[in-house]
Amino acid sequence: MFNPIVAELVAREQTNDRLREAEEIRLAKLASMGQPADRFNLRVYLSNRLMTVRHTFKALVRADETNSGSEMSAGRHRP
C-alpha cells in the first residue's frame, strides 16, 4: 500500500538529514583548516601567534628566574 503523505514526510526528513550532514562536513573542514567560518585574516592570525610566543617566553623567563632563585637560596651558584 502506497501512502503519499508518509512518502513526502520521509523525503523531507532525508533532505533535512543530507543538509545537516553537508553543514557538519563544511564546519569540520573549516575547523581542520584553523580558519574562521567567514574569512581568513592574516593580521589577526599573526597577532595571535606573536602573543603566544611572547607569553611562552615570559613563562620561560619566570621559570628560569625561579630556578635561579632556588639555587641561590640553597647556597649553590651557577657557573
PDB file of N, CA, C and O in Angstrom:
ATOM      1  N   MET A   1       0.845  -1.170   0.000  1.00  0.00           N
ATOM      2  CA  MET A   1       0.000   0.000   0.000  1.00  0.00           C
ATOM      3  C   MET A   1       0.897   1.241   0.000  1.00  0.00           C
ATOM      4  O   MET A   1       1.836   1.313   0.792  1.00  0.00           O
ATOM      5  N   PHE A   2       0.632   2.202  -0.854  1.00  0.00           N
ATOM      6  CA  PHE A   2       1.422   3.407  -1.020  1.00  0.00           C
ATOM      7  C   PHE A   2       0.690   4.579  -0.375  1.00  0.00           C
ATOM      8  O   PHE A   2      -0.455   4.876  -0.713  1.00  0.00           O
ATOM      9  N   ASN A   3       1.372   5.239   0.561  1.00  0.00           N
ATOM     10  CA  ASN A   3       0.783   6.393   1.239  1.00  0.00           C
ATOM     11  C   ASN A   3       1.584   7.626   0.827  1.00  0.00           C
ATOM     12  O   ASN A   3       2.743   7.757   1.223  1.00  0.00           O
ATOM     13  N   PRO A   4       0.999   8.530   0.045  1.00  0.00           N
ATOM     14  CA  PRO A   4       1.749   9.698  -0.432  1.00  0.00           C
ATOM     15  C   PRO A   4       2.167  10.648   0.684  1.00  0.00           C
ATOM     16  O   PRO A   4       3.197  11.310   0.552  1.00  0.00           O
ATOM     17  N   ILE A   5       1.428  10.741   1.756  1.00  0.00           N
ATOM     18  CA  ILE A   5       1.773  11.636   2.861  1.00  0.00           C
ATOM     19  C   ILE A   5       3.022  11.118   3.588  1.00  0.00           C
ATOM     20  O   ILE A   5       3.935  11.883   3.897  1.00  0.00           O
ATOM     21  N   VAL A   6       3.044   9.825   3.851  1.00  0.00           N
ATOM     22  CA  VAL A   6       4.209   9.234   4.518  1.00  0.00           C
ATOM     23  C   VAL A   6       5.439   9.332   3.616  1.00  0.00           C
ATOM     24  O   VAL A   6       6.542   9.617   4.083  1.00  0.00           O
ATOM     25  N   ALA A   7       5.238   9.093   2.322  1.00  0.00           N
ATOM     26  CA  ALA A   7       6.361   9.192   1.393  1.00  0.00           C
ATOM     27  C   ALA A   7       6.922  10.618   1.368  1.00  0.00           C
ATOM     28  O   ALA A   7       8.139  10.795   1.303  1.00  0.00           O
ATOM     29  N   GLU A   8       6.059  11.630   1.417  1.00  0.00           N
ATOM     30  CA  GLU A   8       6.510  13.028   1.439  1.00  0.00           C
ATOM     31  C   GLU A   8       7.262  13.336   2.742  1.00  0.00           C
ATOM     32  O   GLU A   8       8.290  14.011   2.713  1.00  0.00           O
ATOM     33  N   LEU A   9       6.766  12.855   3.864  1.00  0.00           N
ATOM     34  CA  LEU A   9       7.448  13.072   5.142  1.00  0.00           C
ATOM     35  C   LEU A   9       8.826  12.415   5.170  1.00  0.00           C
ATOM     36  O   LEU A   9       9.786  13.000   5.671  1.00  0.00           O
ATOM     37  N   VAL A  10       8.921  11.216   4.639  1.00  0.00           N
ATOM     38  CA  VAL A  10      10.207  10.515   4.579  1.00  0.00           C
ATOM     39  C   VAL A  10      11.174  11.272   3.678  1.00  0.00           C
ATOM     40  O   VAL A  10      12.349  11.417   4.015  1.00  0.00           O
ATOM     41  N   ALA A  11      10.693  11.756   2.534  1.00  0.00           N
ATOM     42  CA  ALA A  11      11.545  12.503   1.611  1.00  0.00           C
ATOM     43  C   ALA A  11      12.054  13.794   2.259  1.00  0.00           C
ATOM     44  O   ALA A  11      13.216  14.158   2.078  1.00  0.00           O
ATOM     45  N   ARG A  12      11.205  14.481   3.003  1.00  0.00           N
ATOM     46  CA  ARG A  12      11.625  15.722   3.691  1.00  0.00           C
ATOM     47  C   ARG A  12      12.677  15.426   4.759  1.00  0.00           C
ATOM     48  O   ARG A  12      13.664  16.152   4.882  1.00  0.00           O
ATOM     49  N   GLU A  13      12.464  14.369   5.521  1.00  0.00           N
ATOM     50  CA  GLU A  13      13.440  14.005   6.543  1.00  0.00           C
ATOM     51  C   GLU A  13      14.789  13.629   5.928  1.00  0.00           C
ATOM     52  O   GLU A  13      15.837  13.985   6.465  1.00  0.00           O
ATOM     53  N   GLN A  14      14.763  12.919   4.820  1.00  0.00           N
ATOM     54  CA  GLN A  14      16.010  12.558   4.147  1.00  0.00           C
ATOM     55  C   GLN A  14      16.721  13.803   3.630  1.00  0.00           C
ATOM     56  O   GLN A  14      17.945  13.896   3.717  1.00  0.00           O
ATOM     57  N   THR A  15      15.967  14.760   3.093  1.00  0.00           N
ATOM     58  CA  THR A  15      16.562  16.018   2.626  1.00  0.00           C
ATOM     59  C   THR A  15      17.182  16.780   3.795  1.00  0.00           C
ATOM     60  O   THR A  15      18.300  17.284   3.691  1.00  0.00           O
ATOM     61  N   ASN A  16      16.454  16.862   4.904  1.00  0.00           N
ATOM     62  CA  ASN A  16      16.993  17.544   6.082  1.00  0.00           C
ATOM     63  C   ASN A  16      18.253  16.864   6.605  1.00  0.00           C
ATOM     64  O   ASN A  16      19.201  17.535   7.012  1.00  0.00           O
ATOM     65  N   ASP A  17      18.264  15.537   6.594  1.00  0.00           N
ATOM     66  CA  ASP A  17      19.455  14.810   7.026  1.00  0.00           C
ATOM     67  C   ASP A  17      20.656  15.117   6.128  1.00  0.00           C
ATOM     68  O   ASP A  17      21.767  15.312   6.620  1.00  0.00           O
ATOM     69  N   ARG A  18      20.433  15.158   4.831  1.00  0.00           N
ATOM     70  CA  ARG A  18      21.526  15.471   3.902  1.00  0.00           C
ATOM     71  C   ARG A  18      22.032  16.895   4.105  1.00  0.00           C
ATOM     72  O   ARG A  18      23.237  17.138   4.040  1.00  0.00           O
ATOM     73  N   LEU A  19      21.121  17.841   4.351  1.00  0.00           N
ATOM     74  CA  LEU A  19      21.535  19.227   4.601  1.00  0.00           C
ATOM     75  C   LEU A  19      22.351  19.330   5.892  1.00  0.00           C
ATOM     76  O   LEU A  19      23.367  20.025   5.926  1.00  0.00           O
ATOM     77  N   ARG A  20      21.914  18.643   6.952  1.00  0.00           N
ATOM     78  CA  ARG A  20      22.659  18.647   8.211  1.00  0.00           C
ATOM     79  C   ARG A  20      24.047  18.037   8.032  1.00  0.00           C
ATOM     80  O   ARG A  20      25.033  18.557   8.556  1.00  0.00           O
ATOM     81  N   GLU A  21      24.117  16.957   7.306  1.00  0.00           N
ATOM     82  CA  GLU A  21      25.397  16.291   7.073  1.00  0.00           C
ATOM     83  C   GLU A  21      26.341  17.191   6.276  1.00  0.00           C
ATOM     84  O   GLU A  21      27.532  17.262   6.576  1.00  0.00           O
ATOM     85  N   ALA A  22      25.809  17.878   5.259  1.00  0.00           N
ATOM     86  CA  ALA A  22      26.638  18.781   4.455  1.00  0.00           C
ATOM     87  C   ALA A  22      27.163  19.937   5.309  1.00  0.00           C
ATOM     88  O   ALA A  22      28.319  20.336   5.164  1.00  0.00           O
ATOM     89  N   GLU A  23      26.328  20.475   6.193  1.00  0.00           N
ATOM     90  CA  GLU A  23      26.761  21.562   7.066  1.00  0.00           C
ATOM     91  C   GLU A  23      27.823  21.090   8.052  1.00  0.00           C
ATOM     92  O   GLU A  23      28.786  21.809   8.317  1.00  0.00           O
ATOM     93  N   GLU A  24      27.655  19.889   8.595  1.00  0.00           N
ATOM     94  CA  GLU A  24      28.657  19.340   9.512  1.00  0.00           C
ATOM     95  C   GLU A  24      29.987  19.132   8.807  1.00  0.00           C
ATOM     96  O   GLU A  24      31.038  19.402   9.389  1.00  0.00           O
ATOM     97  N   ILE A  25      29.966  18.665   7.585  1.00  0.00           N
ATOM     98  CA  ILE A  25      31.197  18.465   6.822  1.00  0.00           C
ATOM     99  C   ILE A  25      31.875  19.800   6.553  1.00  0.00           C
ATOM    100  O   ILE A  25      33.095  19.916   6.667  1.00  0.00           O
ATOM    101  N   ARG A  26      31.080  20.814   6.195  1.00  0.00           N
ATOM    102  CA  ARG A  26      31.638  22.145   5.930  1.00  0.00           C
ATOM    103  C   ARG A  26      32.310  22.706   7.182  1.00  0.00           C
ATOM    104  O   ARG A  26      33.425  23.223   7.113  1.00  0.00           O
ATOM    105  N   LEU A  27      31.634  22.604   8.319  1.00  0.00           N
ATOM    106  CA  LEU A  27      32.199  23.117   9.570  1.00  0.00           C
ATOM    107  C   LEU A  27      33.435  22.332   9.996  1.00  0.00           C
ATOM    108  O   LEU A  27      34.384  22.910  10.525  1.00  0.00           O
ATOM    109  N   ALA A  28      33.431  21.037   9.772  1.00  0.00           N
ATOM    110  CA  ALA A  28      34.599  20.217  10.120  1.00  0.00           C
ATOM    111  C   ALA A  28      35.802  20.604   9.265  1.00  0.00           C
ATOM    112  O   ALA A  28      36.925  20.652   9.766  1.00  0.00           O
ATOM    113  N   LYS A  29      35.580  20.880   7.983  1.00  0.00           N
ATOM    114  CA  LYS A  29      36.685  21.297   7.111  1.00  0.00           C
ATOM    115  C   LYS A  29      37.247  22.630   7.573  1.00  0.00           C
ATOM    116  O   LYS A  29      38.465  22.808   7.612  1.00  0.00           O
ATOM    117  N   LEU A  30      36.372  23.576   7.926  1.00  0.00           N
ATOM    118  CA  LEU A  30      36.852  24.873   8.395  1.00  0.00           C
ATOM    119  C   LEU A  30      37.622  24.738   9.700  1.00  0.00           C
ATOM    120  O   LEU A  30      38.636  25.407   9.898  1.00  0.00           O
ATOM    121  N   ALA A  31      37.147  23.880  10.586  1.00  0.00           N
ATOM    122  CA  ALA A  31      37.835  23.696  11.866  1.00  0.00           C
ATOM    123  C   ALA A  31      39.196  23.053  11.663  1.00  0.00           C
ATOM    124  O   ALA A  31      40.154  23.399  12.353  1.00  0.00           O
ATOM    125  N   SER A  32      39.291  22.120  10.721  1.00  0.00           N
ATOM    126  CA  SER A  32      40.572  21.464  10.491  1.00  0.00           C
ATOM    127  C   SER A  32      41.572  22.401   9.840  1.00  0.00           C
ATOM    128  O   SER A  32      42.779  22.221   9.998  1.00  0.00           O
ATOM    129  N   MET A  33      41.093  23.394   9.112  1.00  0.00           N
ATOM    130  CA  MET A  33      41.986  24.370   8.499  1.00  0.00           C
ATOM    131  C   MET A  33      42.384  25.452   9.481  1.00  0.00           C
ATOM    132  O   MET A  33      43.318  26.209   9.219  1.00  0.00           O
ATOM    133  N   GLY A  34      41.684  25.542  10.623  1.00  0.00           N
ATOM    134  CA  GLY A  34      42.017  26.535  11.636  1.00  0.00           C
ATOM    135  C   GLY A  34      41.633  27.937  11.236  1.00  0.00           C
ATOM    136  O   GLY A  34      42.237  28.899  11.709  1.00  0.00           O
ATOM    137  N   GLN A  35      40.644  28.077  10.379  1.00  0.00           N
ATOM    138  CA  GLN A  35      40.214  29.387   9.923  1.00  0.00           C
ATOM    139  C   GLN A  35      38.806  29.676  10.422  1.00  0.00           C
ATOM    140  O   GLN A  35      38.012  28.755  10.616  1.00  0.00           O
ATOM    141  N   PRO A  36      38.494  30.953  10.631  1.00  0.00           N
ATOM    142  CA  PRO A  36      37.128  31.289  10.997  1.00  0.00           C
ATOM    143  C   PRO A  36      36.176  30.961   9.848  1.00  0.00           C
ATOM    144  O   PRO A  36      36.593  30.824   8.699  1.00  0.00           O
ATOM    145  N   ALA A  37      34.910  30.841  10.174  1.00  0.00           N
ATOM    146  CA  ALA A  37      33.931  30.407   9.184  1.00  0.00           C
ATOM    147  C   ALA A  37      33.737  31.428   8.066  1.00  0.00           C
ATOM    148  O   ALA A  37      33.376  31.053   6.950  1.00  0.00           O
ATOM    149  N   ASP A  38      33.968  32.704   8.342  1.00  0.00           N
ATOM    150  CA  ASP A  38      33.695  33.693   7.303  1.00  0.00           C
ATOM    151  C   ASP A  38      34.894  33.986   6.407  1.00  0.00           C
ATOM    152  O   ASP A  38      34.752  33.983   5.185  1.00  0.00           O
ATOM    153  N   ARG A  39      36.078  34.240   6.984  1.00  0.00           N
ATOM    154  CA  ARG A  39      37.252  34.522   6.153  1.00  0.00           C
ATOM    155  C   ARG A  39      38.523  34.404   6.985  1.00  0.00           C
ATOM    156  O   ARG A  39      38.475  34.326   8.213  1.00  0.00           O
ATOM    157  N   PHE A  40      39.639  34.391   6.305  1.00  0.00           N
ATOM    158  CA  PHE A  40      40.936  34.291   6.949  1.00  0.00           C
ATOM    159  C   PHE A  40      41.536  35.683   7.037  1.00  0.00           C
ATOM    160  O   PHE A  40      41.638  36.373   6.023  1.00  0.00           O
ATOM    161  N   ASN A  41      41.935  36.108   8.226  1.00  0.00           N
ATOM    162  CA  ASN A  41      42.514  37.426   8.424  1.00  0.00           C
ATOM    163  C   ASN A  41      43.967  37.237   8.863  1.00  0.00           C
ATOM    164  O   ASN A  41      44.232  36.798   9.982  1.00  0.00           O
ATOM    165  N   LEU A  42      44.900  37.568   7.979  1.00  0.00           N
ATOM    166  CA  LEU A  42      46.319  37.356   8.248  1.00  0.00           C
ATOM    167  C   LEU A  42      46.802  38.168   9.441  1.00  0.00           C
ATOM    168  O   LEU A  42      47.606  37.685  10.239  1.00  0.00           O
ATOM    169  N   ARG A  43      46.323  39.384   9.565  1.00  0.00           N
ATOM    170  CA  ARG A  43      46.763  40.246  10.665  1.00  0.00           C
ATOM    171  C   ARG A  43      46.378  39.634  12.021  1.00  0.00           C
ATOM    172  O   ARG A  43      47.195  39.602  12.942  1.00  0.00           O
ATOM    173  N   VAL A  44      45.161  39.161  12.138  1.00  0.00           N
ATOM    174  CA  VAL A  44      44.709  38.548  13.389  1.00  0.00           C
ATOM    175  C   VAL A  44      45.492  37.271  13.654  1.00  0.00           C
ATOM    176  O   VAL A  44      45.895  37.013  14.788  1.00  0.00           O
ATOM    177  N   TYR A  45      45.706  36.478  12.627  1.00  0.00           N
ATOM    178  CA  TYR A  45      46.459  35.227  12.777  1.00  0.00           C
ATOM    179  C   TYR A  45      47.874  35.503  13.289  1.00  0.00           C
ATOM    180  O   TYR A  45      48.329  34.867  14.239  1.00  0.00           O
ATOM    181  N   LEU A  46      48.562  36.447  12.660  1.00  0.00           N
ATOM    182  CA  LEU A  46      49.935  36.755  13.074  1.00  0.00           C
ATOM    183  C   LEU A  46      49.976  37.379  14.463  1.00  0.00           C
ATOM    184  O   LEU A  46      50.888  37.100  15.242  1.00  0.00           O
ATOM    185  N   SER A  47      49.008  38.208  14.775  1.00  0.00           N
ATOM    186  CA  SER A  47      48.947  38.813  16.103  1.00  0.00           C
ATOM    187  C   SER A  47      48.769  37.750  17.176  1.00  0.00           C
ATOM    188  O   SER A  47      49.422  37.799  18.218  1.00  0.00           O
ATOM    189  N   ASN A  48      47.892  36.798  16.925  1.00  0.00           N
ATOM    190  CA  ASN A  48      47.681  35.712  17.892  1.00  0.00           C
ATOM    191  C   ASN A  48      48.941  34.873  18.066  1.00  0.00           C
ATOM    192  O   ASN A  48      49.284  34.490  19.184  1.00  0.00           O
ATOM    193  N   ARG A  49      49.628  34.588  16.968  1.00  0.00           N
ATOM    194  CA  ARG A  49      50.864  33.803  17.063  1.00  0.00           C
ATOM    195  C   ARG A  49      51.933  34.561  17.831  1.00  0.00           C
ATOM    196  O   ARG A  49      52.650  33.969  18.637  1.00  0.00           O
ATOM    197  N   LEU A  50      52.051  35.873  17.591  1.00  0.00           N
ATOM    198  CA  LEU A  50      53.036  36.684  18.284  1.00  0.00           C
ATOM    199  C   LEU A  50      52.759  36.726  19.779  1.00  0.00           C
ATOM    200  O   LEU A  50      53.688  36.628  20.581  1.00  0.00           O
ATOM    201  N   MET A  51      51.501  36.870  20.166  1.00  0.00           N
ATOM    202  CA  MET A  51      51.159  36.869  21.587  1.00  0.00           C
ATOM    203  C   MET A  51      51.471  35.519  22.221  1.00  0.00           C
ATOM    204  O   MET A  51      51.914  35.461  23.368  1.00  0.00           O
ATOM    205  N   THR A  52      51.247  34.445  21.491  1.00  0.00           N
ATOM    206  CA  THR A  52      51.561  33.116  22.007  1.00  0.00           C
ATOM    207  C   THR A  52      53.052  32.975  22.273  1.00  0.00           C
ATOM    208  O   THR A  52      53.451  32.463  23.319  1.00  0.00           O
ATOM    209  N   VAL A  53      53.876  33.426  21.335  1.00  0.00           N
ATOM    210  CA  VAL A  53      55.333  33.357  21.504  1.00  0.00           C
ATOM    211  C   VAL A  53      55.768  34.225  22.674  1.00  0.00           C
ATOM    212  O   VAL A  53      56.604  33.808  23.475  1.00  0.00           O
ATOM    213  N   ARG A  54      55.211  35.429  22.784  1.00  0.00           N
ATOM    214  CA  ARG A  54      55.577  36.332  23.870  1.00  0.00           C
ATOM    215  C   ARG A  54      55.237  35.725  25.230  1.00  0.00           C
ATOM    216  O   ARG A  54      56.054  35.766  26.150  1.00  0.00           O
ATOM    217  N   HIS A  55      54.038  35.164  25.360  1.00  0.00           N
ATOM    218  CA  HIS A  55      53.649  34.552  26.636  1.00  0.00           C
ATOM    219  C   HIS A  55      54.511  33.332  26.955  1.00  0.00           C
ATOM    220  O   HIS A  55      54.823  33.076  28.118  1.00  0.00           O
ATOM    221  N   THR A  56      54.892  32.588  25.934  1.00  0.00           N
ATOM    222  CA  THR A  56      55.755  31.430  26.153  1.00  0.00           C
ATOM    223  C   THR A  56      57.115  31.868  26.689  1.00  0.00           C
ATOM    224  O   THR A  56      57.633  31.272  27.633  1.00  0.00           O
ATOM    225  N   PHE A  57      57.694  32.911  26.086  1.00  0.00           N
ATOM    226  CA  PHE A  57      58.994  33.392  26.558  1.00  0.00           C
ATOM    227  C   PHE A  57      58.898  33.982  27.959  1.00  0.00           C
ATOM    228  O   PHE A  57      59.812  33.799  28.763  1.00  0.00           O
ATOM    229  N   LYS A  58      57.815  34.683  28.266  1.00  0.00           N
ATOM    230  CA  LYS A  58      57.650  35.215  29.617  1.00  0.00           C
ATOM    231  C   LYS A  58      57.592  34.082  30.635  1.00  0.00           C
ATOM    232  O   LYS A  58      58.193  34.170  31.706  1.00  0.00           O
ATOM    233  N   ALA A  59      56.870  33.020  30.298  1.00  0.00           N
ATOM    234  CA  ALA A  59      56.777  31.883  31.207  1.00  0.00           C
ATOM    235  C   ALA A  59      58.140  31.217  31.387  1.00  0.00           C
ATOM    236  O   ALA A  59      58.492  30.805  32.492  1.00  0.00           O
ATOM    237  N   LEU A  60      58.907  31.111  30.300  1.00  0.00           N
ATOM    238  CA  LEU A  60      60.242  30.516  30.394  1.00  0.00           C
ATOM    239  C   LEU A  60      61.167  31.367  31.248  1.00  0.00           C
ATOM    240  O   LEU A  60      61.949  30.833  32.034  1.00  0.00           O
ATOM    241  N   VAL A  61      61.086  32.687  31.104  1.00  0.00           N
ATOM    242  CA  VAL A  61      61.931  33.582  31.908  1.00  0.00           C
ATOM    243  C   VAL A  61      61.561  33.462  33.373  1.00  0.00           C
ATOM    244  O   VAL A  61      62.439  33.389  34.232  1.00  0.00           O
ATOM    245  N   ARG A  62      60.254  33.441  33.669  1.00  0.00           N
ATOM    246  CA  ARG A  62      59.831  33.298  35.056  1.00  0.00           C
ATOM    247  C   ARG A  62      60.294  31.967  35.643  1.00  0.00           C
ATOM    248  O   ARG A  62      60.726  31.912  36.795  1.00  0.00           O
ATOM    249  N   ALA A  63      60.206  30.906  34.862  1.00  0.00           N
ATOM    250  CA  ALA A  63      60.648  29.596  35.343  1.00  0.00           C
ATOM    251  C   ALA A  63      62.150  29.597  35.578  1.00  0.00           C
ATOM    252  O   ALA A  63      62.628  29.013  36.551  1.00  0.00           O
ATOM    253  N   ASP A  64      62.900  30.250  34.689  1.00  0.00           N
ATOM    254  CA  ASP A  64      64.350  30.325  34.853  1.00  0.00           C
ATOM    255  C   ASP A  64      64.709  31.144  36.086  1.00  0.00           C
ATOM    256  O   ASP A  64      65.620  30.779  36.830  1.00  0.00           O
ATOM    257  N   GLU A  65      63.997  32.254  36.308  1.00  0.00           N
ATOM    258  CA  GLU A  65      64.265  33.070  37.489  1.00  0.00           C
ATOM    259  C   GLU A  65      63.938  32.309  38.760  1.00  0.00           C
ATOM    260  O   GLU A  65      64.646  32.437  39.759  1.00  0.00           O
ATOM    261  N   THR A  66      62.882  31.522  38.734  1.00  0.00           N
ATOM    262  CA  THR A  66      62.516  30.728  39.902  1.00  0.00           C
ATOM    263  C   THR A  66      63.574  29.680  40.185  1.00  0.00           C
ATOM    264  O   THR A  66      63.928  29.460  41.343  1.00  0.00           O
ATOM    265  N   ASN A  67      64.085  29.030  39.154  1.00  0.00           N
ATOM    266  CA  ASN A  67      65.137  28.028  39.341  1.00  0.00           C
ATOM    267  C   ASN A  67      66.412  28.674  39.837  1.00  0.00           C
ATOM    268  O   ASN A  67      67.094  28.113  40.696  1.00  0.00           O
ATOM    269  N   SER A  68      66.749  29.840  39.316  1.00  0.00           N
ATOM    270  CA  SER A  68      67.967  30.529  39.753  1.00  0.00           C
ATOM    271  C   SER A  68      67.852  30.940  41.202  1.00  0.00           C
ATOM    272  O   SER A  68      68.810  30.807  41.963  1.00  0.00           O
ATOM    273  N   GLY A  69      66.700  31.433  41.590  1.00  0.00           N
ATOM    274  CA  GLY A  69      66.499  31.863  42.964  1.00  0.00           C
ATOM    275  C   GLY A  69      66.581  30.705  43.938  1.00  0.00           C
ATOM    276  O   GLY A  69      67.127  30.860  45.030  1.00  0.00           O
ATOM    277  N   SER A  70      66.062  29.571  43.578  1.00  0.00           N
ATOM    278  CA  SER A  70      66.101  28.426  44.491  1.00  0.00           C
ATOM    279  C   SER A  70      67.521  27.900  44.626  1.00  0.00           C
ATOM    280  O   SER A  70      67.900  27.427  45.697  1.00  0.00           O
ATOM    281  N   GLU A  71      68.314  27.973  43.564  1.00  0.00           N
ATOM    282  CA  GLU A  71      69.706  27.532  43.651  1.00  0.00           C
ATOM    283  C   GLU A  71      70.514  28.493  44.516  1.00  0.00           C
ATOM    284  O   GLU A  71      71.380  28.070  45.282  1.00  0.00           O
ATOM    285  N   MET A  72      70.226  29.790  44.391  1.00  0.00           N
ATOM    286  CA  MET A  72      70.957  30.775  45.179  1.00  0.00           C
ATOM    287  C   MET A  72      70.605  30.621  46.656  1.00  0.00           C
ATOM    288  O   MET A  72      71.478  30.714  47.518  1.00  0.00           O
ATOM    289  N   SER A  73      69.331  30.387  46.943  1.00  0.00           N
ATOM    290  CA  SER A  73      68.948  30.287  48.358  1.00  0.00           C
ATOM    291  C   SER A  73      69.469  28.992  48.979  1.00  0.00           C
ATOM    292  O   SER A  73      69.617  28.915  50.199  1.00  0.00           O
ATOM    293  N   ALA A  74      69.742  27.998  48.181  1.00  0.00           N
ATOM    294  CA  ALA A  74      70.278  26.736  48.707  1.00  0.00           C
ATOM    295  C   ALA A  74      71.804  26.786  48.825  1.00  0.00           C
ATOM    296  O   ALA A  74      72.426  25.802  49.223  1.00  0.00           O
ATOM    297  N   GLY A  75      72.398  27.909  48.486  1.00  0.00           N
ATOM    298  CA  GLY A  75      73.836  28.035  48.586  1.00  0.00           C
ATOM    299  C   GLY A  75      74.582  27.555  47.383  1.00  0.00           C
ATOM    300  O   GLY A  75      75.810  27.482  47.416  1.00  0.00           O
ATOM    301  N   ARG A  76      73.889  27.220  46.311  1.00  0.00           N
ATOM    302  CA  ARG A  76      74.546  26.770  45.081  1.00  0.00           C
ATOM    303  C   ARG A  76      74.561  27.938  44.103  1.00  0.00           C
ATOM    304  O   ARG A  76      73.558  28.628  43.921  1.00  0.00           O
ATOM    305  N   HIS A  77      75.671  28.139  43.501  1.00  0.00           N
ATOM    306  CA  HIS A  77      75.800  29.195  42.499  1.00  0.00           C
ATOM    307  C   HIS A  77      76.025  28.565  41.156  1.00  0.00           C
ATOM    308  O   HIS A  77      76.750  27.579  41.024  1.00  0.00           O
ATOM    309  N   ARG A  78      75.399  29.141  40.166  1.00  0.00           N
ATOM    310  CA  ARG A  78      75.601  28.609  38.810  1.00  0.00           C
ATOM    311  C   ARG A  78      76.890  29.172  38.249  1.00  0.00           C
ATOM    312  O   ARG A  78      77.229  30.325  38.513  1.00  0.00           O
ATOM    313  N   PRO A  79      77.617  28.368  37.474  1.00  0.00           N
ATOM    314  CA  PRO A  79      78.873  28.845  36.904  1.00  0.00           C
ATOM    315  C   PRO A  79      78.647  29.876  35.833  1.00  0.00           C
ATOM    316  O   PRO A  79      79.607  30.381  35.250  1.00  0.00           O
TER     317      PRO A  79
END
